[in-house]
Amino acid sequence: MSTDKVAAGGGAAGAGKSPGTATLITGLTAFMAGLDNLVVVTALPTIREKLGGSLEDLEWTVNAYTLSFAVLMMFGAALGDRFGRRRMFIAGLLLFTAASAAAALAPGIGELIAARAVQGAGAAIVMPLSLTLLTSAVPAAKRGAALGIYGALNGLAIAGGPLVGGVVVQHMSWQWIFWINVPVGLLLAPLAWRGLAESRGPNNRLDLPGTILVSLGILGLVYGLIRANGHDGWGAPLVVGPLVAGVVLVAVFVQWERRSRAPMLPMGMFRNRAFSAVNAGGLLMSVGMYGVVFLITQFMQTIQHMSPTEAGVRMLAWTAMPLLVAPVAGIMSDRIGGRPVVAFGLALMAAGFAYWAVVMSPDVSYVAQLPGYLLGGVGIACFFAPLLNLTMSSVAVSEQGIASGSTSATRELGAALGVAALASVFTHNGGYASGQDFVDGFVPALWVGAAAVALAAVVMLFATPPAGVREQLGAEPDSAEPVRDEVGSTPSATR
């Protein structure tokens, strides 16, 4: 969507508001929401010890957040279009803050999972609107720097999640990984009311049936996968039933979106090979990456008896690498295009997982594991650095908002499916009985993760936009040059 429409109904974009204040508010809010995607991972063994619960419960502790985040993100953007972006941004922020407090106070694993689902819903409102509000508040001449700061904070959230979780759990308590959100949220809400300009979008229709269909469909698929990890087995009614219902509901969602006058996700966009490739590649990448992260942190603490802080520090070889490599990857994508850089990064990540599968044993040293961390870190940096511009250059200018929202949602969906799928592989080949039992399950899960990411690399090679789109954008097929709209501004990554 063009940013001249972002402020529709709200006056001049960002009139009377400080661009610096807008950057700070939106960047910190996005950092907080992004941090909670991974901060809980290093706390899982402690949560399991303190609250009890099975591997299935630990999966839901992660997936409750990523699922509601994924399926409600585009709906959250539509809420802002209709009711006011600043108003809904603050509402989402307060919902996220309240859910964080509820998670910290949770007396049992069930209550924690419920609070995480509400957290994800708050994040689904905050994340798309934060970028839209920032884009409309900052003049075009300064927008590149503001978006750079915003992106750096998101990268820092990914890098810092496992480390922050480990330090907080070890030196305070697991509850504080959620309590730290409360004062920040309560401070940012009034600042957002004063520091951000209100705006609305031209689309004031909410696709509530589409949201319900896709939410229940994805929930059925993930629920079935997670139930299969327990004692039910693949033939149990509580496994087959949700899986079949999930497939049917997703199919109905597709048909609804094809006929809806105001679809949440226009199905016609998937006739664009580049758009389909970017979405499929992003989903497969998340399946592999998040599934492996879910298991590797438990391997470190449960089998190799590392403290949460030690696990978080060792994960930095993977998670902090984007902060170092992303600038180089960005330069390379300027020179040779984003498509080969993304495919190369995914190939490196797949190689890292395959390397782990070969060397993994209960007593494998960190030095022996290190090449896998480094390959994964460089790979993820090469993937994310050119991804936004690769997404934007795959569709026409008028479709860029929906396209970016879609790719963000599919990556979150991939995270939920990846945790469920790789945990299923793990439980059907091993378990927690001993170090060797864990490795017996972990190694085939690593091979599945490597295969998913390798397939993502192949799929991304097809992300070449149609000639008509290239002519409209005036760019090379996979150019990483930012696409500009008719008023010279960078399009937002939301609807």
C-alpha positions as CSV (number, residue, x, y, z in Angstrom):
1,M,0.0,0.0,0.0
2,S,1.3,3.4,-0.8
3,T,2.3,5.5,2.2
4,D,0.3,8.4,1.0
5,K,-2.8,6.3,1.9
6,V,-1.4,5.2,5.2
7,A,-2.6,8.4,6.9
8,A,-6.0,8.4,5.1
9,G,-8.6,9.8,7.3
10,G,-6.0,11.0,9.8
11,G,-4.6,14.1,8.3
12,A,-1.0,14.6,7.3
13,A,1.2,11.7,8.1
14,G,2.9,12.2,11.4
15,A,1.9,15.9,11.5
16,G,3.3,17.6,14.6
17,K,4.9,14.4,15.9
18,S,8.7,13.8,16.3
19,P,10.1,11.2,13.9
20,G,12.7,10.3,16.6
21,T,10.0,9.6,19.2
22,A,8.0,7.5,16.7
23,T,11.1,5.5,15.9
24,L,11.8,4.9,19.6
25,I,8.3,3.9,20.4
26,T,7.7,1.6,17.5
27,G,11.2,0.1,17.6
28,L,11.0,-0.8,21.3
29,T,7.6,-2.2,21.0
30,A,8.6,-4.4,18.0
31,F,11.7,-5.4,20.0
32,M,9.6,-6.5,23.0
33,A,7.2,-8.5,20.8
34,G,10.0,-10.1,18.8
35,L,12.0,-11.0,21.9
36,D,9.1,-13.1,23.3
37,N,9.3,-15.3,20.2
38,L,12.6,-16.9,21.4
39,V,13.1,-15.7,25.0
40,V,11.0,-18.6,26.3
41,V,13.1,-21.2,24.5
42,T,16.0,-21.3,27.0
43,A,13.5,-21.3,29.9
44,L,11.7,-24.4,28.7
45,P,13.7,-27.0,30.9
46,T,13.1,-24.8,34.0
47,I,9.4,-24.3,33.2
48,R,9.1,-28.0,32.8
49,E,10.8,-28.6,36.2
50,K,8.8,-25.9,38.0
51,L,5.3,-26.3,36.5
52,G,5.5,-29.9,35.3
53,G,4.2,-30.9,31.9
54,S,5.2,-33.1,29.0
55,L,7.0,-32.4,25.7
56,E,3.5,-31.6,24.3
57,D,3.0,-28.9,26.9
58,L,6.4,-27.4,26.1
59,E,5.5,-27.3,22.4
60,W,2.3,-25.4,23.2
61,T,4.2,-22.9,25.4
62,V,6.0,-21.9,22.2
63,N,3.3,-22.5,19.6
64,A,0.5,-20.8,21.5
65,Y,2.4,-17.6,20.9
66,T,3.5,-18.2,17.3
67,L,0.1,-19.5,16.2
68,S,-2.0,-16.6,17.4
69,F,0.8,-14.2,16.2
70,A,0.7,-15.8,12.7
71,V,-3.0,-16.1,12.0
72,L,-4.1,-12.8,13.5
73,M,-1.3,-10.5,12.1
74,M,-3.2,-9.5,8.9
75,F,-6.4,-9.2,10.9
76,G,-4.6,-6.9,13.3
77,A,-3.5,-4.7,10.5
78,A,-7.1,-4.5,9.2
79,L,-8.3,-3.5,12.7
80,G,-5.9,-0.5,12.5
81,D,-7.2,0.4,9.1
82,R,-10.8,0.5,10.4
83,F,-10.6,1.8,14.0
84,G,-7.4,3.8,13.9
85,R,-3.8,2.6,13.8
86,R,-2.6,4.5,16.9
87,R,-5.7,3.4,18.9
88,M,-5.3,-0.3,18.0
89,F,-1.5,-0.2,18.4
90,I,-2.0,1.0,22.0
91,A,-4.8,-1.6,22.6
92,G,-2.5,-4.4,21.3
93,L,0.4,-3.1,23.4
94,L,-1.8,-3.2,26.6
95,L,-3.2,-6.6,25.7
96,F,0.4,-7.9,25.3
97,T,1.4,-6.3,28.6
98,A,-1.5,-7.8,30.5
99,A,-0.9,-11.2,29.0
100,S,2.8,-11.0,30.0
101,A,1.7,-10.4,33.7
102,A,-0.8,-13.3,33.4
103,A,2.0,-15.5,32.1
104,A,4.3,-14.5,35.0
105,L,1.5,-15.3,37.5
106,A,0.5,-18.6,35.9
107,P,0.1,-21.3,38.6
108,G,0.3,-24.1,36.1
109,I,1.4,-25.0,32.6
110,G,-2.2,-24.7,31.2
111,E,-2.6,-21.2,32.4
112,L,0.8,-20.3,31.0
113,I,-0.1,-21.6,27.6
114,A,-3.4,-19.6,27.6
115,A,-1.5,-16.4,28.5
116,R,1.0,-17.0,25.8
117,A,-1.8,-17.3,23.2
118,V,-3.2,-13.9,24.4
119,Q,0.4,-12.5,24.2
120,G,0.6,-13.6,20.6
121,A,-2.7,-11.9,19.8
122,G,-1.4,-8.6,21.2
123,A,1.8,-9.0,19.2
124,A,-0.2,-9.7,16.1
125,I,-1.8,-6.2,16.4
126,V,1.3,-4.4,17.5
127,M,3.8,-5.7,14.9
128,P,2.1,-4.7,11.6
129,L,0.9,-1.4,12.9
130,S,4.3,-0.4,14.4
131,L,5.9,-0.3,10.9
132,T,2.9,1.4,9.3
133,L,2.9,4.1,12.1
134,L,6.7,4.5,11.8
135,T,6.5,4.9,8.0
136,S,3.8,7.5,8.1
137,A,5.6,9.5,10.9
138,V,9.0,9.8,9.4
139,P,9.7,12.1,6.4
140,A,10.8,10.3,3.2
141,A,14.3,11.8,3.5
142,K,14.9,10.2,6.9
143,R,12.9,7.0,6.4
144,G,15.8,4.8,5.5
145,A,17.6,5.5,8.7
146,A,14.5,5.0,10.8
147,L,13.7,1.7,9.1
148,G,17.3,0.7,9.6
149,I,17.0,1.3,13.4
150,Y,13.7,-0.5,13.5
151,G,15.3,-3.5,11.6
152,A,18.3,-3.5,13.9
153,L,16.1,-3.7,17.0
154,N,14.3,-6.6,15.4
155,G,17.6,-8.3,14.7
156,L,18.7,-7.7,18.3
157,A,15.5,-9.3,19.6
158,I,16.3,-12.5,17.6
159,A,19.9,-12.5,18.7
160,G,19.2,-11.6,22.3
161,G,16.2,-13.9,22.9
162,P,17.9,-17.1,24.0
163,L,20.6,-15.1,26.0
164,V,18.2,-12.9,27.8
165,G,16.0,-15.9,28.6
166,G,19.0,-17.8,30.0
167,V,20.4,-15.0,32.1
168,V,17.0,-14.0,33.6
169,V,16.0,-17.6,34.4
170,Q,19.4,-18.4,36.0
171,H,19.8,-15.2,38.0
172,M,16.2,-14.3,38.8
173,S,13.4,-16.7,37.9
174,W,11.6,-17.9,34.8
175,Q,8.6,-15.6,35.7
176,W,10.8,-12.5,35.0
177,I,11.1,-13.3,31.3
178,F,7.5,-12.1,31.3
179,W,7.6,-9.5,34.1
180,I,10.1,-7.5,32.2
181,N,7.5,-6.7,29.6
182,V,5.1,-5.1,32.1
183,P,6.9,-1.8,33.0
184,V,8.1,-1.4,29.5
185,G,4.6,-1.8,28.1
186,L,3.0,0.5,30.7
187,L,5.6,3.2,29.9
188,L,5.3,2.9,26.1
189,A,1.4,3.1,26.0
190,P,1.1,6.7,27.1
191,L,4.2,7.7,25.1
192,A,2.5,6.2,22.0
193,W,-0.7,8.2,22.7
194,R,1.3,11.4,22.8
195,G,4.0,10.6,20.3
196,L,2.2,8.9,17.4
197,A,-0.3,10.5,15.0
198,E,-3.6,8.8,14.4
199,S,-4.4,7.4,10.9
200,R,-6.7,5.0,9.2
201,G,-6.5,3.0,6.0
202,P,-8.9,2.9,3.0
203,N,-10.0,-0.7,3.6
204,N,-12.5,-0.6,6.4
205,R,-13.9,-4.1,6.0
206,L,-12.8,-6.9,8.3
207,D,-12.5,-10.4,7.0
208,L,-13.8,-12.0,10.2
209,P,-15.0,-15.3,8.5
210,G,-11.6,-15.7,6.8
211,T,-9.8,-15.1,10.1
212,I,-11.9,-17.7,11.9
213,L,-11.5,-20.3,9.2
214,V,-7.7,-20.0,8.9
215,S,-7.3,-19.8,12.6
216,L,-9.3,-23.0,13.3
217,G,-7.7,-24.8,10.3
218,I,-4.1,-24.1,11.4
219,L,-5.0,-24.9,15.0
220,G,-6.4,-28.3,13.9
221,L,-3.2,-29.1,12.0
222,V,-0.8,-28.1,14.8
223,Y,-3.0,-29.8,17.5
224,G,-3.1,-33.0,15.5
225,L,0.7,-33.0,15.1
226,I,1.3,-32.3,18.8
227,R,-1.2,-35.0,20.0
228,A,0.6,-37.5,17.8
229,N,3.8,-36.7,19.8
230,G,2.2,-38.1,23.0
231,H,0.8,-41.5,23.6
232,D,-2.1,-41.2,21.2
233,G,-0.3,-42.3,18.0
234,W,-1.0,-41.3,14.4
235,G,-4.2,-43.4,14.2
236,A,-5.9,-42.0,17.2
237,P,-9.2,-40.1,16.7
238,L,-7.7,-37.1,18.5
239,V,-4.9,-37.0,15.9
240,V,-6.7,-37.9,12.7
241,G,-9.8,-35.8,13.5
242,P,-8.0,-32.5,14.0
243,L,-5.7,-33.1,11.1
244,V,-8.6,-33.8,8.7
245,A,-10.6,-30.9,10.1
246,G,-7.6,-28.6,9.7
247,V,-7.1,-29.6,6.0
248,V,-10.8,-29.1,5.3
249,L,-11.0,-25.7,7.0
250,V,-7.9,-24.4,5.2
251,A,-9.4,-25.5,1.9
252,V,-12.7,-23.7,2.8
253,F,-10.6,-20.6,3.8
254,V,-9.0,-20.7,0.3
255,Q,-12.4,-20.9,-1.4
256,W,-13.8,-18.1,0.9
257,E,-10.9,-15.8,0.1
258,R,-11.4,-16.4,-3.7
259,R,-15.0,-15.2,-3.4
260,S,-14.8,-12.6,-0.7
261,R,-15.2,-8.9,-1.7
262,A,-12.6,-7.9,0.9
263,P,-10.3,-10.9,1.3
264,M,-7.6,-11.0,4.0
265,L,-5.3,-12.7,1.5
266,P,-6.3,-12.4,-2.2
267,M,-5.7,-15.9,-3.6
268,G,-5.0,-14.5,-7.0
269,M,-1.6,-13.3,-5.7
270,F,-0.4,-16.9,-5.6
271,R,-0.6,-17.1,-9.3
272,N,2.6,-15.0,-9.2
273,R,5.4,-17.5,-9.1
274,A,7.8,-15.2,-7.2
275,F,5.2,-14.4,-4.5
276,S,4.4,-18.1,-4.0
277,A,8.1,-18.9,-3.9
278,V,8.9,-16.3,-1.2
279,N,6.0,-17.5,1.0
280,A,6.8,-21.2,0.6
281,G,10.5,-20.6,1.1
282,G,9.9,-18.6,4.2
283,L,7.6,-21.2,5.7
284,L,10.0,-24.0,5.0
285,M,12.9,-22.0,6.5
286,S,10.9,-21.5,9.7
287,V,9.9,-25.1,9.9
288,G,13.6,-26.1,10.0
289,M,15.0,-23.3,12.1
290,Y,12.5,-23.1,14.9
291,G,12.1,-26.9,15.2
292,V,15.9,-27.2,15.6
293,V,16.1,-24.3,18.1
294,F,13.3,-25.9,20.2
295,L,15.4,-29.1,20.5
296,I,19.0,-27.8,20.6
297,T,18.3,-25.7,23.7
298,Q,16.9,-28.7,25.5
299,F,19.9,-30.8,24.4
300,M,22.2,-28.2,25.9
301,Q,20.5,-28.0,29.3
302,T,18.9,-31.4,29.8
303,I,21.6,-33.7,28.3
304,Q,24.8,-31.6,28.5
305,H,23.7,-30.0,31.8
306,M,24.5,-26.4,30.8
307,S,23.0,-23.6,32.8
308,P,20.4,-21.4,31.1
309,T,23.0,-18.6,30.8
310,E,25.6,-21.0,29.3
311,A,23.1,-22.2,26.8
312,G,22.2,-18.6,25.8
313,V,25.8,-17.6,25.4
314,R,26.6,-20.5,23.2
315,M,23.6,-19.8,21.1
316,L,25.1,-16.4,20.2
317,A,27.4,-18.1,17.7
318,W,24.1,-18.7,15.7
319,T,21.7,-16.0,16.8
320,A,24.1,-13.0,16.9
321,M,25.7,-13.7,13.6
322,P,23.1,-11.7,11.6
323,L,24.2,-8.5,13.4
324,L,27.7,-9.1,11.9
325,V,26.9,-10.6,8.5
326,A,23.7,-8.8,7.5
327,P,25.5,-5.7,6.3
328,V,27.8,-7.7,4.0
329,A,24.8,-9.8,2.8
330,G,23.0,-6.5,2.0
331,I,26.0,-5.3,-0.1
332,M,26.1,-8.6,-1.9
333,S,22.4,-8.5,-2.7
334,D,22.9,-5.0,-4.1
335,R,25.5,-6.4,-6.5
336,I,24.1,-9.7,-7.6
337,G,20.5,-9.6,-6.5
338,G,18.6,-10.8,-3.5
339,R,17.5,-14.2,-4.9
340,P,20.9,-15.9,-5.0
341,V,21.9,-14.5,-1.6
342,V,18.8,-15.8,0.0
343,A,19.2,-19.3,-1.6
344,F,22.9,-19.4,-0.6
345,G,22.0,-18.5,3.0
346,L,19.4,-21.3,3.2
347,A,21.9,-23.8,1.7
348,L,24.4,-22.8,4.4
349,M,21.8,-23.3,7.1
350,A,20.8,-26.7,5.8
351,A,24.5,-27.7,5.7
352,G,24.8,-26.6,9.4
353,F,21.9,-28.8,10.5
354,A,23.3,-31.7,8.4
355,Y,26.7,-31.3,10.0
356,W,25.1,-31.4,13.5
357,A,23.3,-34.6,12.5
358,V,26.6,-36.2,11.6
359,V,28.6,-35.2,14.7
360,M,25.9,-35.3,17.4
361,S,26.4,-37.5,20.4
362,P,25.5,-37.1,24.1
363,D,29.0,-35.8,25.0
364,V,29.9,-33.9,21.8
365,S,32.0,-30.9,22.7
366,Y,30.8,-27.3,21.9
367,V,33.9,-26.8,19.7
368,A,32.8,-29.8,17.6
369,Q,29.3,-28.3,17.4
370,L,30.5,-24.8,16.6
371,P,30.7,-25.1,12.8
372,G,27.0,-25.9,12.8
373,Y,26.2,-22.7,14.8
374,L,28.3,-20.6,12.5
375,L,26.9,-22.0,9.3
376,G,23.4,-21.5,10.7
377,G,24.1,-17.9,11.8
378,V,25.6,-16.8,8.4
379,G,22.8,-18.6,6.6
380,I,20.0,-16.8,8.5
381,A,21.8,-13.4,8.0
382,C,21.9,-14.0,4.2
383,F,18.3,-15.0,4.3
384,F,16.8,-12.0,6.2
385,A,19.0,-9.2,4.9
386,P,17.5,-9.1,1.3
387,L,14.2,-10.7,2.2
388,L,12.0,-7.5,2.5
389,N,13.1,-6.1,-0.8
390,L,12.9,-9.5,-2.5
391,T,9.3,-9.7,-1.2
392,M,8.5,-6.2,-2.4
393,S,10.0,-6.7,-5.8
394,S,7.9,-9.9,-6.4
395,V,4.6,-8.0,-6.6
396,A,3.1,-4.8,-7.9
397,V,3.3,-1.7,-5.8
398,S,-0.4,-1.9,-5.0
399,E,0.1,-5.4,-3.5
400,Q,3.2,-4.8,-1.4
401,G,1.5,-4.3,1.9
402,I,-0.5,-7.5,1.7
403,A,2.6,-9.3,0.3
404,S,4.8,-8.4,3.2
405,G,2.1,-9.2,5.8
406,S,1.6,-12.6,4.2
407,T,5.3,-13.5,4.2
408,S,5.6,-12.5,7.9
409,A,2.5,-14.6,8.8
410,T,3.7,-17.7,6.9
411,R,7.1,-17.5,8.7
412,E,5.3,-17.5,12.0
413,L,3.1,-20.3,10.9
414,G,6.2,-22.2,9.8
415,A,7.6,-21.8,13.3
416,A,4.6,-23.4,14.9
417,L,4.5,-26.3,12.4
418,G,8.3,-26.8,12.7
419,V,8.2,-27.2,16.5
420,A,5.3,-29.6,16.2
421,A,6.7,-31.6,13.3
422,L,10.3,-31.9,14.5
423,A,9.2,-32.7,18.0
424,S,7.0,-35.5,16.5
425,V,10.1,-36.9,14.7
426,F,12.0,-36.7,18.0
427,T,9.4,-38.5,20.1
428,H,9.0,-41.3,17.6
429,N,12.7,-42.0,17.5
430,G,13.9,-41.1,21.0
431,G,13.0,-39.3,24.2
432,Y,14.3,-38.1,27.6
433,A,15.2,-41.4,29.1
434,S,19.0,-40.9,28.6
435,G,21.5,-38.9,26.7
436,Q,21.6,-41.5,23.9
437,D,17.9,-41.7,23.8
438,F,17.7,-38.0,23.3
439,V,20.3,-38.1,20.5
440,D,18.4,-41.0,18.9
441,G,15.5,-38.7,18.5
442,F,17.4,-35.5,17.8
443,V,19.5,-36.7,14.9
444,P,16.5,-37.7,12.6
445,A,14.8,-34.4,13.6
446,L,18.0,-32.6,12.4
447,W,17.9,-34.4,9.1
448,V,14.2,-33.3,8.6
449,G,15.1,-29.7,9.5
450,A,18.0,-29.8,7.1
451,A,15.8,-31.2,4.3
452,A,13.1,-28.5,4.9
453,V,15.7,-25.7,4.7
454,A,17.4,-27.2,1.7
455,L,14.0,-27.4,-0.1
456,A,13.5,-23.7,0.8
457,A,16.7,-22.9,-0.9
458,V,15.6,-24.6,-4.1
459,V,12.1,-22.9,-3.9
460,M,13.7,-19.5,-3.5
461,L,15.5,-19.9,-6.8
462,F,12.1,-19.5,-8.5
463,A,11.4,-16.1,-6.9
464,T,11.8,-14.1,-10.2
465,P,8.9,-11.6,-10.6
466,P,6.9,-11.6,-13.8
467,A,8.1,-9.2,-16.5
468,G,5.1,-6.9,-16.0
469,V,6.0,-6.4,-12.4
470,R,9.6,-5.7,-13.2
471,E,8.5,-3.1,-15.7
472,Q,6.2,-1.4,-13.2
473,L,8.9,-1.4,-10.5
474,G,11.7,-0.4,-12.9
475,A,14.0,-2.9,-11.2
476,E,15.9,-6.0,-12.0
477,P,14.2,-9.4,-11.3
478,D,15.7,-9.9,-7.9
479,S,17.1,-6.5,-7.2
480,A,17.5,-5.6,-3.6
481,E,17.0,-1.9,-4.3
482,P,14.1,-0.6,-2.2
483,V,10.9,-0.1,-4.1
484,R,9.5,3.5,-4.0
485,D,5.9,4.5,-4.4
486,E,4.6,7.5,-6.3
487,V,5.5,10.0,-3.5
488,G,9.0,8.6,-3.1
489,S,8.5,6.7,0.1
490,T,9.4,3.2,1.1
491,P,6.3,1.1,1.3
492,S,5.3,-0.3,4.7
493,A,5.5,-4.0,5.4
494,T,1.9,-4.1,6.5
495,R,-1.5,-3.7,4.9
